[in-house]
Amino acid sequence: MTIRIALPLLAMIALSACNRPVPPAPDTPPEPQATELRDAIQTPINRAKAVSDTLQQSADARAADADRVSGDTPPPSP
């Protein structure tokens, strides 16, 4: 009776040891995950930063034009 229990148990233990996953090679970096989601989030942020830079340049140009027209010149920056 103990052989009927021990033999299948031993076989299951032996078979479970055969399916160990192969570890990745240490020289290769892991593959990036969720890049599409990250790109979908970063695209509007990058557009907003570009628009902000454009608006700042436009405001600086208008201020320089206004100073030039009015005759006021700002002190030179260091």
Backbone atoms as SQL, in Angstrom:
CREATE TABLE atoms (id INTEGER PRIMARY KEY, chain TEXT, resi INTEGER, resn TEXT, atom TEXT, x REAL, y REAL, z REAL);
INSERT INTO atoms VALUES
  (1, 'A', 1, 'MET', 'N', 0.817, -1.181, 0.000),
  (2, 'A', 1, 'MET', 'CA', 0.000, 0.000, 0.000),
  (3, 'A', 1, 'MET', 'C', 0.865, 1.250, 0.000),
  (4, 'A', 2, 'THR', 'N', 1.956, 1.262, 0.697),
  (5, 'A', 2, 'THR', 'CA', 2.824, 2.438, 0.718),
  (6, 'A', 2, 'THR', 'C', 3.502, 2.648, -0.632),
  (7, 'A', 3, 'ILE', 'N', 3.696, 1.564, -1.390),
  (8, 'A', 3, 'ILE', 'CA', 4.305, 1.712, -2.711),
  (9, 'A', 3, 'ILE', 'C', 3.331, 2.415, -3.649),
  (10, 'A', 4, 'ARG', 'N', 2.039, 2.144, -3.524),
  (11, 'A', 4, 'ARG', 'CA', 1.030, 2.775, -4.373),
  (12, 'A', 4, 'ARG', 'C', 0.964, 4.286, -4.108),
  (13, 'A', 5, 'ILE', 'N', 1.278, 4.717, -2.948),
  (14, 'A', 5, 'ILE', 'CA', 1.266, 6.149, -2.618),
  (15, 'A', 5, 'ILE', 'C', 2.635, 6.776, -2.897),
  (16, 'A', 6, 'ALA', 'N', 3.693, 6.087, -2.559),
  (17, 'A', 6, 'ALA', 'CA', 5.037, 6.638, -2.673),
  (18, 'A', 6, 'ALA', 'C', 5.489, 6.768, -4.123),
  (19, 'A', 7, 'LEU', 'N', 5.160, 5.799, -4.966),
  (20, 'A', 7, 'LEU', 'CA', 5.627, 5.827, -6.350),
  (21, 'A', 7, 'LEU', 'C', 5.033, 7.011, -7.135),
  (22, 'A', 8, 'PRO', 'N', 3.713, 7.252, -7.116),
  (23, 'A', 8, 'PRO', 'CA', 3.203, 8.437, -7.827),
  (24, 'A', 8, 'PRO', 'C', 3.707, 9.753, -7.223),
  (25, 'A', 9, 'LEU', 'N', 3.861, 9.776, -5.905),
  (26, 'A', 9, 'LEU', 'CA', 4.376, 10.982, -5.267),
  (27, 'A', 9, 'LEU', 'C', 5.808, 11.261, -5.706),
  (28, 'A', 10, 'LEU', 'N', 6.615, 10.244, -5.764),
  (29, 'A', 10, 'LEU', 'CA', 7.995, 10.370, -6.214),
  (30, 'A', 10, 'LEU', 'C', 8.051, 10.787, -7.681),
  (31, 'A', 11, 'ALA', 'N', 7.169, 10.251, -8.500),
  (32, 'A', 11, 'ALA', 'CA', 7.124, 10.609, -9.919),
  (33, 'A', 11, 'ALA', 'C', 6.722, 12.077, -10.085),
  (34, 'A', 12, 'MET', 'N', 5.774, 12.541, -9.304),
  (35, 'A', 12, 'MET', 'CA', 5.352, 13.934, -9.397),
  (36, 'A', 12, 'MET', 'C', 6.470, 14.879, -8.971),
  (37, 'A', 13, 'ILE', 'N', 7.200, 14.517, -7.953),
  (38, 'A', 13, 'ILE', 'CA', 8.327, 15.349, -7.502),
  (39, 'A', 13, 'ILE', 'C', 9.409, 15.396, -8.572),
  (40, 'A', 14, 'ALA', 'N', 9.695, 14.262, -9.183),
  (41, 'A', 14, 'ALA', 'CA', 10.722, 14.213, -10.226),
  (42, 'A', 14, 'ALA', 'C', 10.302, 15.025, -11.446),
  (43, 'A', 15, 'LEU', 'N', 9.035, 14.951, -11.826),
  (44, 'A', 15, 'LEU', 'CA', 8.570, 15.697, -12.984),
  (45, 'A', 15, 'LEU', 'C', 8.496, 17.203, -12.711),
  (46, 'A', 16, 'SER', 'N', 8.201, 17.574, -11.497),
  (47, 'A', 16, 'SER', 'CA', 8.138, 19.003, -11.198),
  (48, 'A', 16, 'SER', 'C', 9.521, 19.640, -11.242),
  (49, 'A', 17, 'ALA', 'N', 10.555, 18.896, -11.006),
  (50, 'A', 17, 'ALA', 'CA', 11.918, 19.423, -11.060),
  (51, 'A', 17, 'ALA', 'C', 12.387, 19.627, -12.495),
  (52, 'A', 18, 'CYS', 'N', 11.730, 19.023, -13.456),
  (53, 'A', 18, 'CYS', 'CA', 12.150, 19.130, -14.856),
  (54, 'A', 18, 'CYS', 'C', 11.720, 20.437, -15.507),
  (55, 'A', 19, 'ASN', 'N', 10.783, 21.158, -14.971),
  (56, 'A', 19, 'ASN', 'CA', 10.247, 22.348, -15.607),
  (57, 'A', 19, 'ASN', 'C', 10.782, 23.642, -15.026),
  (58, 'A', 20, 'ARG', 'N', 11.978, 23.696, -14.623),
  (59, 'A', 20, 'ARG', 'CA', 12.552, 24.933, -14.102),
  (60, 'A', 20, 'ARG', 'C', 12.755, 25.917, -15.242),
  (61, 'A', 21, 'PRO', 'N', 12.379, 27.165, -15.058),
  (62, 'A', 21, 'PRO', 'CA', 12.569, 28.146, -16.135),
  (63, 'A', 21, 'PRO', 'C', 14.045, 28.489, -16.303),
  (64, 'A', 22, 'VAL', 'N', 14.406, 28.770, -17.524),
  (65, 'A', 22, 'VAL', 'CA', 15.791, 29.128, -17.827),
  (66, 'A', 22, 'VAL', 'C', 15.975, 30.602, -17.492),
  (67, 'A', 23, 'PRO', 'N', 16.953, 30.949, -16.660),
  (68, 'A', 23, 'PRO', 'CA', 17.167, 32.365, -16.329),
  (69, 'A', 23, 'PRO', 'C', 17.688, 33.118, -17.555),
  (70, 'A', 24, 'PRO', 'N', 17.374, 34.400, -17.689),
  (71, 'A', 24, 'PRO', 'CA', 17.869, 35.163, -18.837),
  (72, 'A', 24, 'PRO', 'C', 19.375, 35.350, -18.755),
  (73, 'A', 25, 'ALA', 'N', 19.968, 35.537, -19.903),
  (74, 'A', 25, 'ALA', 'CA', 21.411, 35.743, -19.949),
  (75, 'A', 25, 'ALA', 'C', 21.748, 37.071, -19.261),
  (76, 'A', 26, 'PRO', 'N', 22.783, 37.127, -18.458),
  (77, 'A', 26, 'PRO', 'CA', 23.101, 38.364, -17.732),
  (78, 'A', 26, 'PRO', 'C', 23.596, 39.483, -18.647),
  (79, 'A', 27, 'ASP', 'N', 24.066, 39.169, -19.857),
  (80, 'A', 27, 'ASP', 'CA', 24.590, 40.199, -20.754),
  (81, 'A', 27, 'ASP', 'C', 23.492, 40.956, -21.494),
  (82, 'A', 28, 'THR', 'N', 22.323, 40.378, -21.624),
  (83, 'A', 28, 'THR', 'CA', 21.256, 41.039, -22.378),
  (84, 'A', 28, 'THR', 'C', 20.363, 41.816, -21.419),
  (85, 'A', 29, 'PRO', 'N', 20.053, 43.052, -21.761),
  (86, 'A', 29, 'PRO', 'CA', 19.149, 43.833, -20.900),
  (87, 'A', 29, 'PRO', 'C', 17.722, 43.306, -21.041),
  (88, 'A', 30, 'PRO', 'N', 16.904, 43.517, -20.049),
  (89, 'A', 30, 'PRO', 'CA', 15.519, 43.060, -20.151),
  (90, 'A', 30, 'PRO', 'C', 14.772, 43.854, -21.219),
  (91, 'A', 31, 'GLU', 'N', 13.802, 43.220, -21.838),
  (92, 'A', 31, 'GLU', 'CA', 13.024, 43.886, -22.870),
  (93, 'A', 31, 'GLU', 'C', 12.118, 44.935, -22.225),
  (94, 'A', 32, 'PRO', 'N', 12.006, 46.108, -22.838),
  (95, 'A', 32, 'PRO', 'CA', 11.134, 47.128, -22.259),
  (96, 'A', 32, 'PRO', 'C', 9.670, 46.693, -22.331),
  (97, 'A', 33, 'GLN', 'N', 8.942, 47.076, -21.323),
  (98, 'A', 33, 'GLN', 'CA', 7.543, 46.709, -21.255),
  (99, 'A', 33, 'GLN', 'C', 6.708, 47.980, -21.175),
  (100, 'A', 34, 'ALA', 'N', 5.543, 47.920, -21.732),
  (101, 'A', 34, 'ALA', 'CA', 4.564, 49.013, -21.684),
  (102, 'A', 34, 'ALA', 'C', 5.107, 50.292, -22.329),
  (103, 'A', 35, 'THR', 'N', 5.853, 50.150, -23.414),
  (104, 'A', 35, 'THR', 'CA', 6.384, 51.346, -24.069),
  (105, 'A', 35, 'THR', 'C', 5.288, 52.128, -24.775),
  (106, 'A', 36, 'GLU', 'N', 4.280, 51.443, -25.281),
  (107, 'A', 36, 'GLU', 'CA', 3.199, 52.144, -25.961),
  (108, 'A', 36, 'GLU', 'C', 2.436, 53.037, -24.980),
  (109, 'A', 37, 'LEU', 'N', 2.212, 52.537, -23.796),
  (110, 'A', 37, 'LEU', 'CA', 1.498, 53.318, -22.792),
  (111, 'A', 37, 'LEU', 'C', 2.327, 54.528, -22.372),
  (112, 'A', 38, 'ARG', 'N', 3.615, 54.319, -22.159),
  (113, 'A', 38, 'ARG', 'CA', 4.490, 55.423, -21.774),
  (114, 'A', 38, 'ARG', 'C', 4.536, 56.479, -22.876),
  (115, 'A', 39, 'ASP', 'N', 4.634, 56.038, -24.131),
  (116, 'A', 39, 'ASP', 'CA', 4.663, 56.984, -25.245),
  (117, 'A', 39, 'ASP', 'C', 3.350, 57.739, -25.356),
  (118, 'A', 40, 'ALA', 'N', 2.235, 57.057, -25.118),
  (119, 'A', 40, 'ALA', 'CA', 0.928, 57.713, -25.191),
  (120, 'A', 40, 'ALA', 'C', 0.791, 58.779, -24.115),
  (121, 'A', 41, 'ILE', 'N', 1.421, 58.577, -22.988),
  (122, 'A', 41, 'ILE', 'CA', 1.366, 59.565, -21.908),
  (123, 'A', 41, 'ILE', 'C', 2.345, 60.705, -22.177),
  (124, 'A', 42, 'GLN', 'N', 3.521, 60.397, -22.697),
  (125, 'A', 42, 'GLN', 'CA', 4.559, 61.407, -22.891),
  (126, 'A', 42, 'GLN', 'C', 4.286, 62.330, -24.077),
  (127, 'A', 43, 'THR', 'N', 3.566, 61.868, -25.088),
  (128, 'A', 43, 'THR', 'CA', 3.331, 62.684, -26.279),
  (129, 'A', 43, 'THR', 'C', 2.625, 63.996, -25.953),
  (130, 'A', 44, 'PRO', 'N', 1.493, 63.992, -25.235),
  (131, 'A', 44, 'PRO', 'CA', 0.865, 65.289, -24.921),
  (132, 'A', 44, 'PRO', 'C', 1.722, 66.162, -24.010),
  (133, 'A', 45, 'ILE', 'N', 2.480, 65.552, -23.137),
  (134, 'A', 45, 'ILE', 'CA', 3.343, 66.332, -22.247),
  (135, 'A', 45, 'ILE', 'C', 4.431, 67.037, -23.056),
  (136, 'A', 46, 'ASN', 'N', 5.021, 66.318, -24.003),
  (137, 'A', 46, 'ASN', 'CA', 6.058, 66.925, -24.846),
  (138, 'A', 46, 'ASN', 'C', 5.486, 68.042, -25.714),
  (139, 'A', 47, 'ARG', 'N', 4.278, 67.853, -26.228),
  (140, 'A', 47, 'ARG', 'CA', 3.636, 68.909, -27.020),
  (141, 'A', 47, 'ARG', 'C', 3.390, 70.147, -26.165),
  (142, 'A', 48, 'ALA', 'N', 2.937, 69.944, -24.954),
  (143, 'A', 48, 'ALA', 'CA', 2.667, 71.075, -24.058),
  (144, 'A', 48, 'ALA', 'C', 3.956, 71.831, -23.733),
  (145, 'A', 49, 'LYS', 'N', 5.044, 71.110, -23.532),
  (146, 'A', 49, 'LYS', 'CA', 6.324, 71.775, -23.267),
  (147, 'A', 49, 'LYS', 'C', 6.776, 72.585, -24.472),
  (148, 'A', 50, 'ALA', 'N', 6.573, 72.042, -25.678),
  (149, 'A', 50, 'ALA', 'CA', 6.965, 72.756, -26.889),
  (150, 'A', 50, 'ALA', 'C', 6.130, 74.023, -27.048),
  (151, 'A', 51, 'VAL', 'N', 4.839, 73.932, -26.784),
  (152, 'A', 51, 'VAL', 'CA', 3.972, 75.110, -26.875),
  (153, 'A', 51, 'VAL', 'C', 4.370, 76.143, -25.828),
  (154, 'A', 52, 'SER', 'N', 4.699, 75.698, -24.639),
  (155, 'A', 52, 'SER', 'CA', 5.118, 76.607, -23.582),
  (156, 'A', 52, 'SER', 'C', 6.392, 77.351, -23.985),
  (157, 'A', 53, 'ASP', 'N', 7.341, 76.640, -24.568),
  (158, 'A', 53, 'ASP', 'CA', 8.574, 77.289, -25.022),
  (159, 'A', 53, 'ASP', 'C', 8.281, 78.321, -26.110),
  (160, 'A', 54, 'THR', 'N', 7.396, 77.967, -27.041),
  (161, 'A', 54, 'THR', 'CA', 7.039, 78.887, -28.122),
  (162, 'A', 54, 'THR', 'C', 6.367, 80.136, -27.564),
  (163, 'A', 55, 'LEU', 'N', 5.455, 79.952, -26.629),
  (164, 'A', 55, 'LEU', 'CA', 4.781, 81.107, -26.031),
  (165, 'A', 55, 'LEU', 'C', 5.753, 81.993, -25.266),
  (166, 'A', 56, 'GLN', 'N', 6.710, 81.400, -24.594),
  (167, 'A', 56, 'GLN', 'CA', 7.700, 82.176, -23.850),
  (168, 'A', 56, 'GLN', 'C', 8.575, 82.983, -24.804),
  (169, 'A', 57, 'GLN', 'N', 8.987, 82.358, -25.903),
  (170, 'A', 57, 'GLN', 'CA', 9.798, 83.078, -26.889),
  (171, 'A', 57, 'GLN', 'C', 9.005, 84.225, -27.499),
  (172, 'A', 58, 'SER', 'N', 7.727, 83.978, -27.768),
  (173, 'A', 58, 'SER', 'CA', 6.875, 85.017, -28.339),
  (174, 'A', 58, 'SER', 'C', 6.711, 86.185, -27.358),
  (175, 'A', 59, 'ALA', 'N', 6.507, 85.878, -26.093),
  (176, 'A', 59, 'ALA', 'CA', 6.364, 86.926, -25.084),
  (177, 'A', 59, 'ALA', 'C', 7.658, 87.713, -24.937),
  (178, 'A', 60, 'ASP', 'N', 8.784, 87.040, -24.969),
  (179, 'A', 60, 'ASP', 'CA', 10.076, 87.736, -24.880),
  (180, 'A', 60, 'ASP', 'C', 10.280, 88.657, -26.081),
  (181, 'A', 61, 'ALA', 'N', 9.887, 88.187, -27.269),
  (182, 'A', 61, 'ALA', 'CA', 10.048, 89.001, -28.475),
  (183, 'A', 61, 'ALA', 'C', 9.143, 90.228, -28.412),
  (184, 'A', 62, 'ARG', 'N', 7.900, 90.054, -27.944),
  (185, 'A', 62, 'ARG', 'CA', 6.990, 91.189, -27.819),
  (186, 'A', 62, 'ARG', 'C', 7.502, 92.201, -26.803),
  (187, 'A', 63, 'ALA', 'N', 8.047, 91.698, -25.703),
  (188, 'A', 63, 'ALA', 'CA', 8.583, 92.605, -24.688),
  (189, 'A', 63, 'ALA', 'C', 9.785, 93.372, -25.231),
  (190, 'A', 64, 'ALA', 'N', 10.630, 92.713, -25.998),
  (191, 'A', 64, 'ALA', 'CA', 11.791, 93.385, -26.582),
  (192, 'A', 64, 'ALA', 'C', 11.340, 94.428, -27.600),
  (193, 'A', 65, 'ASP', 'N', 10.314, 94.082, -28.399),
  (194, 'A', 65, 'ASP', 'CA', 9.790, 95.064, -29.361),
  (195, 'A', 65, 'ASP', 'C', 9.199, 96.269, -28.642),
  (196, 'A', 66, 'ALA', 'N', 8.463, 96.026, -27.588),
  (197, 'A', 66, 'ALA', 'CA', 7.850, 97.119, -26.826),
  (198, 'A', 66, 'ALA', 'C', 8.911, 97.996, -26.201),
  (199, 'A', 67, 'ASP', 'N', 9.968, 97.394, -25.687),
  (200, 'A', 67, 'ASP', 'CA', 11.057, 98.176, -25.104),
  (201, 'A', 67, 'ASP', 'C', 11.771, 98.995, -26.167),
  (202, 'A', 68, 'ARG', 'N', 11.956, 98.400, -27.337),
  (203, 'A', 68, 'ARG', 'CA', 12.654, 99.094, -28.411),
  (204, 'A', 68, 'ARG', 'C', 11.825, 100.281, -28.913),
  (205, 'A', 69, 'VAL', 'N', 10.524, 100.086, -29.026),
  (206, 'A', 69, 'VAL', 'CA', 9.648, 101.153, -29.519),
  (207, 'A', 69, 'VAL', 'C', 9.552, 102.282, -28.501),
  (208, 'A', 70, 'SER', 'N', 9.440, 101.925, -27.221),
  (209, 'A', 70, 'SER', 'CA', 9.282, 102.962, -26.195),
  (210, 'A', 70, 'SER', 'C', 10.599, 103.620, -25.837),
  (211, 'A', 71, 'GLY', 'N', 11.701, 103.055, -26.263),
  (212, 'A', 71, 'GLY', 'CA', 12.989, 103.654, -25.966),
  (213, 'A', 71, 'GLY', 'C', 13.592, 103.145, -24.684),
  (214, 'A', 72, 'ASP', 'N', 12.883, 102.321, -23.956),
  (215, 'A', 72, 'ASP', 'CA', 13.405, 101.749, -22.711),
  (216, 'A', 72, 'ASP', 'C', 14.242, 100.515, -23.090),
  (217, 'A', 73, 'THR', 'N', 15.418, 100.499, -22.590),
  (218, 'A', 73, 'THR', 'CA', 16.246, 99.317, -22.796),
  (219, 'A', 73, 'THR', 'C', 16.530, 98.695, -21.458),
  (220, 'A', 74, 'PRO', 'N', 16.299, 97.409, -21.332),
  (221, 'A', 74, 'PRO', 'CA', 16.576, 96.762, -20.052),
  (222, 'A', 74, 'PRO', 'C', 18.076, 96.676, -19.827),
  (223, 'A', 75, 'PRO', 'N', 18.511, 96.633, -18.592),
  (224, 'A', 75, 'PRO', 'CA', 19.940, 96.523, -18.315),
  (225, 'A', 75, 'PRO', 'C', 20.461, 95.202, -18.868),
  (226, 'A', 76, 'PRO', 'N', 21.698, 95.192, -19.328),
  (227, 'A', 76, 'PRO', 'CA', 22.253, 93.964, -19.891),
  (228, 'A', 76, 'PRO', 'C', 22.326, 92.882, -18.817),
  (229, 'A', 77, 'SER', 'N', 22.006, 91.700, -19.218),
  (230, 'A', 77, 'SER', 'CA', 22.041, 90.599, -18.250),
  (231, 'A', 77, 'SER', 'C', 23.469, 90.063, -18.141),
  (232, 'A', 78, 'PRO', 'N', 23.861, 89.618, -16.934),
  (233, 'A', 78, 'PRO', 'CA', 25.258, 89.176, -16.731),
  (234, 'A', 78, 'PRO', 'C', 25.548, 87.879, -17.386);
